[in-house]
Amino acid sequence: MKQHFYDLTIESLKSLLMNNGFKSYSGDQIFKWVYEQNVTNPELMTNISKALRDFLVENIVFDYMNVVNKQVAQDGTEKYLFKLHDGHVIETVLMNYDYGQSVCVTSQVGCSMGCSFCASGIITKKRDLSVAELVNQVASIQHHSKVKVTHIVVMGTGEPFDNYDNVMDFIRIINYKHGFQIGARHITVSTCGIVPRIYDYAKEVIKSNLAISLHAPNNEIRSRLMKINKVFSINELIKAVKDYVDMTNRRVTFEYILLKGVNDDISHANELSDLIRGINAYVNLIPYNPVDDFDYKKTDQIRAQKFYQQLEKRGINATLRRELGSDIDAACGQLRLKKERESLQ
Ligand code: SAH
């Protein structure tokens, strides 16, 4: 099978070229065509030799993803459903903010982390996404929506730290000076808390942001919500986050979905503030997107506001996240879930 261009980091492209008798500097020329000029037809890459153009045509695939569905919300949020070569479908979302265009990238087909509130885990992990499939979500959205993507959040379906190496190559490609040139500070990876990978991530050269899906102030609630807490307890997780901040000097985000009657009491806000006090971090309070299969309910606005104020009162920086695309959403991952279910029938 031909190799996909988006699988190649600049280093792997250069060694591929050299192994085939071409000059390594052509790697940068080709990257510039593809990522800066949006030219994916080698015949149009006029500053490289005919022999190299022929080599690319023969050995490398440059195509975009196959769009099976696209929904646009009133606020401009666009949700794409892409079909992969083996028939699986993935969801990728483009969000329009005043500071730029942000893409929420999916890292796996399905997810095995089994968080009890999340639609993505209903159909367990089928496989990891390849580097090409990660990069191509961004490339295809830029191509189809005619936008320049400025921010990336790896917060779609899947656990990025369960597909660590591919996600890191993806970051290298989108961050590269002749790749999409998305700055490290504009890239965020979100994890449910795979502790050893947090230490690996701290050592990466490209210092992209880290978000932790915390969702609970103690082990009892967190273990009920998230299976991963039985593997790495909340104390181990918090220790790893502290170490990460010490090693990188970077601020971390804690994500906390407010679930009615589960984790949204003032006492939980107090417990949460004691848990994370002193860490260079802020809490992103997320309104729950109800999922048809589950009984969890969203905390109402007034209660959410009180929770937020309590954190602030106790010296914890927090934000109440604005909901985007709720009219098309029917919850994160649910559009894909519907399609996957149809295809399984
Ligand atoms: N596996 C990674 C990244 C994917 S989930 C992680 O756990 O961080 C991205 C974020 O969406 C996580 O914080 C997750 O807990 C949250 N999420 C999942 N289902 C949700 C829902 N129905 N409503 C709101 N947030 C949800």
Residues whose N, C-alpha, C, O or C-beta is under 5 A from the ligand:
A	BS01	SAH	F117 C118 A119 V154 M155 G156 G158 E159 P160 S190 T191 C192 S213 E255 I257 P287 Y288 N289 A331 C332
